[in-house]
Amino acid sequence: MSTKFKTVITTAGAAKLAAATVPGGKKINLNVMAVGDGGGKLPMPDAGQTQLVNEVWRHTLNKISQDNRYSNYIVAELVIPPEVGGFWMRELGLYDDEGTLIAVANMAESYKPELAEGSGRAQTCRMVIIVSSVESVALSIDSTMVMATQDYVDDRLAEHEKSRRHPDATLKEKGFTQLSNATDSESETLAATPKAVKAAYDLADGKYTAQDATTTRKGLVQLSNATDSVSETLAATPKAVKVAYDLANAKYTAQDATTARKGIIQLSNATDSTSETLAATPKAVKAAMDNANGRVPSDRKVNGHPLSGDITLWASDVKAISADAIGQITDNGTMASANTPGWWRVAVSNSDTVADFPTYPDGSKLYSYGYMFVEKIGEVWFQHYYAHMGANAKRQDWGTEPNTSRQWVIDYNTVNKPSASDVGALPITGGRLNGPLGIGTDNALGGNSIVFGDNDTGFKWHSDGVLGIYANSAQVGYIDNSGLHMLADIRATGVVRTGNGKTLTLSSGNNSALNAGLSLWGRWRTSNSH
């Protein structure tokens, strides 16, 4: 007849079991079993299932083990407690810790009552699966999540029966022991009663309370045979002392180290010691190293000067201007030769020998003793000459060096005032005026003339010894060495006089009567007779 009840490993379960058998494969951890009612009828397990037909309850496995007789059989057990029930059971499902259905089985249908129905029982469900390798399945479960089955308890008791039966306790194993009230027993198989402990306590409480010995007080101490211990709470035994003594006695007798031999030496943290009998500690070396690291390296240079000794820095080393004169201009030199920024001394006894010496417009030279300040910004040169007598001059040029052909600009000041010739003026003491002069107006007469108020009325030079008289650009007379010659009428509202011994000559082409009064001192003569 055909098999009605069976267990089938699912397709997903078979894949996981196969993957677990390869080297380094992950074991399957079977930890949950589910119960179902098959939807009201007995189901037929199918390898393609991923869940029960109709699950009614699930719980962590109570036990998973290898069968005692068949090594490739794995037995999984689930205990349903009495208080759980009220459902039919027709199918079982075995799951791993990732929720994958590994195996599915059907079972003889039975009703699981719950305790509240008036009849309760513990129901054990067991599923057996056959695997090719038991090592692919983890045969352990969380004991805190299961309830022991009766068979499990019986098995454990049977196992216990086959082991040591009620062993006595020893110093190494737990077991049964006899109590004792003795306080002077040396037994290692008896256990002291509280009475014995109290008697010993009362005795000890009335005596000196022992303390462990330290480096500062006496007390109890444990002996030690160690020769390499650094403990300060143990005491060396004579054996340990002898071992150390024999070792030392057989070795080199230490001597103090010197610069010529090896030996023992005292450490020192000092960083300023000159001792040749002490050894520097790492702390001292670090301090010296830190100090050295904080200083300027010996191979460092300052403007090209190595730090191998004292360094004399010049102003040029730090692109500064020296406070002292950096050069001197003397006879037969040039002012343009001062081609380094800074102060230059000028000491020229004959300025005519210096081609580009500062010169006034009239050709005279500035005082030739003083100082010159030279500055350079990019390719622009500036020279400022300050003569001792107060005059100063400056010039500017472009190029890599000053140029002798660049003219000087002379500054005038309260000490060095310009002359009338310097500014094209007539001195207050008099001078020559080249060209016409207008007083209070422009001059329209031109030539060598002077006009007053009106630009064409005044005096104009004609020739040697002849000075013309003009009014509104018309000549009205002239003066020469023979006298005043009028080319227009002379109209007098006052007296016309001549000096003593002088002659006044009147001539007229008008024969009409003249009505005028005339007073003469000296001879009087007229060319008309009437």
C-alpha positions as CSV (number, residue, x, y, z in Angstrom):
1,M,0.0,0.0,0.0
2,S,1.2,3.6,-0.6
3,T,2.7,5.7,2.2
4,K,0.1,8.1,3.7
5,F,2.3,10.1,6.0
6,K,5.8,11.4,5.1
7,T,8.3,14.2,5.5
8,V,9.6,16.2,2.5
9,I,12.6,18.5,2.3
10,T,11.5,21.6,0.4
11,T,13.3,23.0,-2.6
12,A,14.6,26.0,-0.6
13,G,15.7,23.7,2.2
14,A,17.6,21.4,-0.2
15,A,19.4,24.4,-1.7
16,K,20.5,25.6,1.8
17,L,21.6,22.1,2.8
18,A,23.6,21.8,-0.3
19,A,25.2,25.2,0.2
20,A,26.1,24.3,3.8
21,T,28.1,21.3,2.7
22,V,30.7,23.2,0.6
23,P,33.9,24.3,2.2
24,G,33.2,27.5,4.2
25,G,29.5,27.1,3.8
26,K,27.1,28.5,6.4
27,K,25.4,25.9,8.7
28,I,21.6,25.8,8.8
29,N,20.2,26.8,12.2
30,L,16.9,24.9,12.6
31,N,15.0,26.6,15.5
32,V,11.3,26.8,14.9
33,M,8.5,24.3,14.2
34,A,4.9,25.2,13.2
35,V,1.7,23.2,13.4
36,G,-1.2,23.4,10.9
37,D,-4.7,21.9,10.4
38,G,-4.3,21.5,6.6
39,G,-7.3,23.7,6.0
40,G,-9.6,21.0,7.3
41,K,-8.2,18.0,5.5
42,L,-5.0,15.9,5.5
43,P,-2.6,17.7,3.1
44,M,0.1,16.0,1.0
45,P,3.6,17.5,1.6
46,D,5.0,19.3,-1.5
47,A,8.7,20.2,-2.0
48,G,7.7,23.5,-3.6
49,Q,5.9,24.7,-0.4
50,T,7.2,27.8,1.4
51,Q,4.6,27.7,4.2
52,L,2.0,25.4,5.7
53,V,-1.5,25.1,4.2
54,N,-3.0,26.7,7.3
55,E,-0.7,27.3,10.2
56,V,-2.4,27.4,13.7
57,W,0.6,27.6,16.1
58,R,4.4,27.8,16.1
59,H,7.2,27.9,18.7
60,T,10.9,27.5,19.2
61,L,12.1,23.9,19.1
62,N,12.5,22.1,22.4
63,K,15.1,19.8,21.1
64,I,17.2,19.0,18.0
65,S,19.6,16.2,18.0
66,Q,21.3,13.5,16.0
67,D,19.7,10.1,16.1
68,N,21.6,7.6,18.2
69,R,21.3,4.8,15.7
70,Y,21.4,6.6,12.4
71,S,24.1,9.2,12.1
72,N,22.5,11.1,9.2
73,Y,19.1,11.4,10.9
74,I,18.2,14.7,12.6
75,V,15.4,14.7,15.1
76,A,13.5,17.9,15.9
77,E,11.0,18.0,18.7
78,L,8.3,20.5,19.7
79,V,6.3,20.4,22.9
80,I,2.8,22.0,22.9
81,P,2.0,22.8,26.5
82,P,-1.5,21.9,28.0
83,E,-2.7,25.5,28.1
84,V,-2.3,25.8,24.3
85,G,-4.9,24.1,22.0
86,G,-8.3,24.3,20.5
87,F,-7.1,23.2,17.0
88,W,-6.7,20.1,14.8
89,M,-3.1,19.1,13.8
90,R,-2.6,17.6,10.4
91,E,0.8,19.2,9.2
92,L,4.2,20.2,10.6
93,G,6.7,22.7,9.2
94,L,10.4,23.0,10.2
95,Y,11.9,26.5,9.8
96,D,15.5,27.9,10.1
97,D,16.5,31.1,11.8
98,E,16.0,33.1,8.6
99,G,12.3,32.0,8.3
100,T,12.9,29.6,5.4
101,L,10.7,26.4,5.4
102,I,13.3,23.6,5.3
103,A,11.0,20.6,5.6
104,V,7.3,19.9,5.6
105,A,5.3,16.8,6.9
106,N,1.8,15.6,7.3
107,M,0.7,13.6,10.4
108,A,-2.2,11.5,11.7
109,E,-4.8,14.0,12.5
110,S,-5.6,14.7,16.1
111,Y,-7.3,17.3,18.1
112,K,-5.3,19.3,20.6
113,P,-7.5,20.5,23.4
114,E,-6.6,23.4,25.6
115,L,-6.8,23.3,29.3
116,A,-9.7,25.6,29.5
117,E,-11.9,23.0,27.7
118,G,-11.6,20.7,30.7
119,S,-9.1,18.3,29.3
120,G,-5.5,19.4,28.6
121,R,-2.4,17.5,27.7
122,A,1.1,18.2,26.7
123,Q,1.6,17.2,23.0
124,T,5.0,16.3,21.6
125,C,5.5,16.7,17.9
126,R,8.6,15.1,16.4
127,M,10.0,15.4,12.8
128,V,12.9,13.4,11.4
129,I,14.8,14.5,8.3
130,I,17.6,12.7,6.6
131,V,20.7,14.7,5.5
132,S,23.8,13.8,3.7
133,S,26.0,15.6,6.2
134,V,25.0,16.3,9.8
135,E,27.8,18.9,10.0
136,S,25.7,21.2,7.7
137,V,23.1,21.6,10.5
138,A,23.6,23.4,13.8
139,L,22.4,21.0,16.5
140,S,21.9,23.6,19.2
141,I,18.9,25.6,20.4
142,D,18.2,28.4,22.9
143,S,17.5,26.5,26.1
144,T,15.7,29.5,27.6
145,M,13.0,29.3,25.0
146,V,12.0,25.6,25.3
147,M,10.2,23.2,27.7
148,A,11.8,19.9,28.5
149,T,10.0,16.8,27.2
150,Q,9.6,13.8,29.4
151,D,11.9,11.8,27.2
152,Y,14.5,14.5,27.5
153,V,14.3,14.4,31.3
154,D,14.4,10.6,31.3
155,D,17.5,10.7,29.0
156,R,19.3,13.2,31.2
157,L,18.5,11.1,34.3
158,A,19.7,8.0,32.6
159,E,22.9,9.8,31.6
160,H,23.3,10.9,35.2
161,E,22.8,7.4,36.5
162,K,25.6,6.1,34.2
163,S,28.0,8.8,35.5
164,R,29.6,9.1,39.0
165,R,26.9,8.4,41.5
166,H,26.7,11.1,44.2
167,P,30.4,11.9,44.3
168,D,32.0,13.4,47.3
169,A,33.1,17.0,47.0
170,T,36.8,17.6,46.5
171,L,39.0,20.7,46.1
172,K,38.5,20.3,42.4
173,E,35.0,18.9,42.0
174,K,31.6,19.7,43.4
175,G,29.8,16.9,45.3
176,F,28.4,15.7,48.6
177,T,30.2,16.6,51.8
178,Q,29.8,16.0,55.6
179,L,29.4,18.9,58.0
180,S,31.8,19.4,60.9
181,N,31.8,21.6,64.1
182,A,35.6,21.2,64.6
183,T,37.7,24.3,64.7
184,D,41.1,22.4,64.7
185,S,40.5,20.0,61.9
186,E,42.8,19.8,58.8
187,S,40.3,17.8,56.7
188,E,39.9,18.8,53.1
189,T,36.7,16.7,52.7
190,L,34.5,18.1,55.4
191,A,32.6,21.4,55.4
192,A,32.6,23.7,58.4
193,T,29.2,24.4,60.1
194,P,28.1,28.0,61.0
195,K,28.9,27.0,64.6
196,A,32.5,26.2,63.7
197,V,32.8,29.4,61.7
198,K,31.4,31.5,64.6
199,A,33.8,29.9,67.1
200,A,36.7,30.7,64.8
201,Y,35.4,34.2,64.2
202,D,35.0,34.9,67.9
203,L,38.5,33.7,68.6
204,A,40.0,35.8,65.8
205,D,38.0,38.9,66.7
206,G,39.6,39.0,70.2
207,K,43.1,38.9,68.8
208,Y,45.4,41.1,66.7
209,T,44.0,41.9,63.3
210,A,46.7,41.0,60.9
211,Q,47.5,43.4,58.1
212,D,49.5,42.8,55.0
213,A,53.0,44.0,55.2
214,T,54.0,47.0,53.0
215,T,57.1,49.0,52.5
216,T,56.0,51.3,55.3
217,R,54.7,48.9,57.9
218,K,55.1,45.3,59.3
219,G,52.5,42.7,58.6
220,L,51.7,39.4,56.9
221,V,53.6,38.7,53.7
222,Q,53.6,35.9,51.2
223,L,56.9,34.2,50.3
224,S,58.0,34.0,46.7
225,N,60.7,32.1,44.9
226,A,60.6,34.4,41.9
227,T,63.8,36.2,40.9
228,D,62.2,38.4,38.2
229,S,59.3,39.8,40.2
230,V,58.9,43.6,40.8
231,S,56.3,43.0,43.5
232,E,56.5,45.2,46.7
233,T,54.1,43.0,48.6
234,L,55.9,39.6,48.4
235,A,59.0,38.4,50.4
236,A,61.8,36.6,48.7
237,T,62.6,33.1,50.0
238,P,66.2,32.1,50.8
239,K,66.0,30.0,47.6
240,A,65.3,33.0,45.5
241,V,68.1,35.0,47.2
242,K,70.5,32.1,46.6
243,V,69.6,31.9,42.9
244,A,70.1,35.6,42.5
245,Y,73.4,35.5,44.5
246,D,74.8,32.6,42.5
247,L,73.8,34.4,39.3
248,A,75.5,37.6,40.4
249,N,78.5,35.8,41.7
250,A,79.1,34.1,38.4
251,K,78.9,37.3,36.4
252,Y,81.0,40.3,35.7
253,T,81.8,42.6,38.6
254,A,80.4,45.9,37.6
255,Q,82.6,49.0,37.4
256,D,81.6,52.6,36.9
257,A,81.5,53.5,33.3
258,T,84.0,56.1,32.0
259,T,84.7,57.6,28.6
260,A,87.3,54.8,28.1
261,R,85.4,51.7,29.3
262,K,81.9,50.2,29.7
263,G,80.3,50.0,33.1
264,I,77.4,51.0,35.3
265,I,76.4,54.6,35.2
266,Q,73.8,56.8,36.9
267,L,71.1,58.4,34.8
268,S,70.5,62.2,34.8
269,N,67.7,64.4,33.6
270,A,70.0,67.5,33.5
271,T,70.3,69.3,30.2
272,D,73.1,71.7,31.3
273,S,75.5,69.2,32.9
274,T,79.1,68.9,31.8
275,S,79.5,65.5,33.6
276,E,81.4,62.7,31.9
277,T,80.2,60.1,34.4
278,L,76.4,60.4,34.0
279,A,74.2,59.2,31.3
280,A,71.4,61.3,29.8
281,T,67.8,59.9,30.2
282,P,65.4,59.9,27.2
283,K,63.7,62.8,29.1
284,A,66.9,64.9,29.0
285,V,67.5,63.9,25.3
286,K,63.9,64.9,24.4
287,A,64.3,68.2,26.2
288,A,67.5,68.9,24.3
289,M,65.9,67.8,21.1
290,D,62.9,70.0,21.6
291,N,65.2,72.9,22.4
292,A,67.2,72.2,19.3
293,N,64.1,71.9,17.1
294,G,62.9,75.3,18.4
295,R,66.1,77.0,17.2
296,V,67.3,78.0,13.8
297,P,69.1,75.2,12.0
298,S,72.9,75.8,11.5
299,D,72.5,75.4,7.8
300,R,70.0,78.2,7.6
301,K,71.2,81.4,5.9
302,V,70.3,85.0,6.5
303,N,70.4,86.9,3.2
304,G,73.0,84.5,1.9
305,H,75.1,84.6,5.1
306,P,75.5,81.2,6.7
307,L,74.9,80.9,10.5
308,S,78.3,79.4,11.1
309,G,79.3,82.4,13.3
310,D,78.5,85.9,14.1
311,I,76.9,87.8,11.2
312,T,77.3,91.4,10.4
313,L,74.2,92.5,8.5
314,W,74.2,95.6,6.4
315,A,71.2,97.7,5.6
316,S,71.2,96.3,2.0
317,D,70.9,92.7,3.5
318,V,67.4,93.5,4.7
319,K,66.5,96.0,2.0
320,A,66.9,98.9,4.4
321,I,68.7,102.3,3.9
322,S,71.9,102.7,5.9
323,A,72.0,105.5,8.5
324,D,75.5,106.3,7.4
325,A,76.7,107.6,4.0
326,I,77.3,104.8,1.6
327,G,79.4,106.7,-0.9
328,Q,81.0,110.1,-1.8
329,I,81.0,112.4,-4.8
330,T,84.3,114.3,-5.3
331,D,86.0,116.3,-8.1
332,N,86.0,114.8,-11.6
333,G,83.1,112.5,-10.7
334,T,79.4,112.6,-11.6
335,M,76.3,113.0,-9.5
336,A,74.8,110.1,-11.5
337,S,77.5,107.8,-10.1
338,A,75.4,107.7,-6.9
339,N,73.5,104.6,-8.1
340,T,72.7,102.9,-4.8
341,P,69.8,103.9,-2.6
342,G,70.9,105.7,0.5
343,W,72.8,108.8,1.7
344,W,75.8,110.0,-0.3
345,R,78.3,112.6,0.9
346,V,79.1,115.4,-1.7
347,A,82.5,117.0,-1.2
348,V,83.4,118.8,-4.5
349,S,86.0,121.6,-4.3
350,N,85.6,122.5,-8.0
351,S,82.0,121.9,-9.2
352,D,83.1,122.7,-12.8
353,T,84.8,119.2,-12.9
354,V,81.4,117.5,-12.2
355,A,79.5,117.6,-15.5
356,D,76.0,117.1,-14.0
357,F,76.3,119.3,-10.9
358,P,73.1,121.3,-10.1
359,T,73.3,124.7,-11.9
360,Y,71.3,127.9,-11.6
361,P,69.7,129.3,-14.7
362,D,72.4,132.0,-14.8
363,G,75.0,129.3,-15.0
364,S,76.3,129.5,-11.4
365,K,76.5,126.3,-9.4
366,L,74.9,125.3,-6.1
367,Y,77.2,125.1,-3.1
368,S,79.2,122.0,-3.8
369,Y,79.4,120.5,-0.2
370,G,76.4,118.7,1.2
371,Y,74.5,115.4,1.1
372,M,72.5,113.6,-1.6
373,F,69.8,111.1,-0.9
374,V,69.2,108.5,-3.6
375,E,66.1,106.3,-3.8
376,K,64.8,103.8,-6.3
377,I,61.3,102.5,-6.8
378,G,61.2,99.9,-9.6
379,E,63.0,101.4,-12.5
380,V,62.5,105.0,-11.3
381,W,65.4,106.8,-9.8
382,F,65.2,109.9,-7.5
383,Q,68.2,112.1,-6.5
384,H,67.8,114.8,-3.8
385,Y,70.8,117.1,-3.3
386,Y,70.9,119.1,0.0
387,A,73.7,121.8,-0.1
388,H,75.1,122.9,3.3
389,M,74.2,126.5,2.5
390,G,70.5,125.8,2.3
391,A,69.8,125.3,-1.4
392,N,68.6,121.9,-2.6
393,A,67.9,120.3,-6.0
394,K,66.3,117.2,-7.2
395,R,65.8,115.2,-10.4
396,Q,64.1,112.0,-11.5
397,D,65.0,109.5,-14.2
398,W,64.0,106.2,-15.6
399,G,66.3,103.3,-16.2
400,T,68.6,100.9,-14.4
401,E,70.9,103.8,-13.3
402,P,70.7,107.6,-13.0
403,N,71.5,109.6,-16.1
404,T,74.0,112.5,-16.2
405,S,71.9,114.3,-18.9
406,R,68.8,114.7,-16.7
407,Q,68.4,118.3,-15.6
408,W,68.0,119.3,-12.0
409,V,65.1,121.2,-10.5
410,I,66.3,123.7,-8.0
411,D,64.1,124.4,-5.0
412,Y,63.9,128.0,-3.8
413,N,63.3,128.7,-0.1
414,T,63.8,131.4,2.6
415,V,67.6,130.8,2.5
416,N,67.9,130.3,-1.2
417,K,65.8,133.1,-2.7
418,P,65.7,133.5,-6.5
419,S,67.3,136.5,-8.1
420,A,65.5,138.9,-10.5
421,S,67.3,137.3,-13.4
422,D,66.3,133.8,-12.2
423,V,62.6,134.7,-12.7
424,G,63.0,137.2,-15.6
425,A,62.3,140.3,-13.4
426,L,64.0,143.7,-13.1
427,P,65.9,144.2,-9.8
428,I,64.7,147.0,-7.5
429,T,68.1,148.6,-8.1
430,G,67.3,149.0,-11.8
431,G,68.0,147.1,-14.9
432,R,67.4,146.7,-18.6
433,L,63.9,146.2,-20.0
434,N,63.9,144.7,-23.5
435,G,60.7,145.6,-25.3
436,P,57.8,148.0,-24.9
437,L,56.4,148.9,-21.4
438,G,52.8,149.6,-20.5
439,I,51.9,151.2,-17.2
440,G,48.4,150.4,-16.2
441,T,47.6,149.1,-19.7
442,D,49.0,147.1,-22.6
443,N,51.5,148.8,-25.0
444,A,50.2,149.3,-28.6
445,L,53.1,151.6,-29.7
446,G,55.6,148.8,-29.9
447,G,59.3,149.1,-30.3
448,N,61.1,150.7,-27.3
449,S,58.2,152.7,-25.9
450,I,56.4,153.5,-22.7
451,V,52.6,154.1,-22.6
452,F,50.7,155.5,-19.6
453,G,47.1,154.5,-18.9
454,D,46.2,154.6,-22.6
455,N,47.9,151.9,-24.7
456,D,48.9,154.3,-27.6
457,T,49.8,157.4,-25.6
458,G,53.4,157.9,-24.4
459,F,57.0,158.1,-25.5
460,K,58.8,156.1,-28.2
461,W,62.4,156.0,-29.2
462,H,63.0,156.9,-32.8
463,S,66.7,157.0,-33.3
464,D,69.9,158.0,-31.6
465,G,69.0,161.0,-29.4
466,V,65.5,161.4,-30.7
467,L,62.4,160.5,-28.4
468,G,59.0,160.8,-30.0
469,I,55.9,162.1,-28.1
470,Y,52.6,160.3,-29.0
471,A,48.9,160.8,-28.2
472,N,46.4,158.3,-29.5
473,S,49.1,156.8,-31.8
474,A,49.8,160.2,-33.4
475,Q,53.2,161.9,-33.0
476,V,52.7,165.3,-31.5
477,G,56.3,166.2,-31.0
478,Y,59.8,164.9,-30.2
479,I,62.8,165.7,-28.1
480,D,66.3,165.8,-29.3
481,N,69.5,167.4,-28.1
482,S,68.4,170.7,-29.7
483,G,65.2,171.0,-27.7
484,L,61.5,170.2,-27.6
485,H,59.9,170.1,-30.9
486,M,56.1,170.2,-31.0
487,L,54.3,169.1,-34.1
488,A,50.9,170.2,-32.7
489,D,49.6,173.4,-31.1
490,I,50.9,174.4,-27.7
491,R,48.1,175.6,-25.6
492,A,48.9,177.2,-22.3
493,T,46.5,178.3,-19.7
494,G,49.3,179.5,-17.5
495,V,52.5,181.3,-18.0
496,V,55.2,180.2,-20.5
497,R,58.6,181.1,-19.2
498,T,62.1,180.8,-20.2
499,G,65.1,180.7,-18.0
500,N,67.6,183.5,-17.5
501,G,69.6,184.2,-20.6
502,K,67.3,182.0,-22.7
503,T,65.5,182.8,-25.9
504,L,61.8,182.1,-26.6
505,T,61.1,182.1,-30.3
506,L,57.5,182.2,-31.5
507,S,56.6,181.7,-35.1
508,S,53.2,181.4,-36.8
509,G,51.8,181.5,-40.3
510,N,48.6,183.1,-39.0
511,N,48.6,186.9,-39.5
512,S,45.4,187.4,-37.5
513,A,45.5,189.4,-34.4
514,L,46.7,187.6,-31.4
515,N,45.3,188.5,-28.0
516,A,47.6,187.2,-25.3
517,G,49.6,188.6,-22.5
518,L,53.2,187.8,-22.5
519,S,55.8,188.3,-19.8
520,L,59.4,187.8,-20.7
521,W,62.5,187.6,-18.8
522,G,65.4,188.0,-21.2
523,R,65.2,188.8,-24.9
524,W,61.9,188.4,-26.8
525,R,61.7,188.0,-30.5
526,T,58.9,187.3,-32.9
527,S,59.1,186.7,-36.7
528,N,55.9,188.7,-37.4
529,S,56.0,192.6,-37.4
530,H,52.7,194.0,-36.1
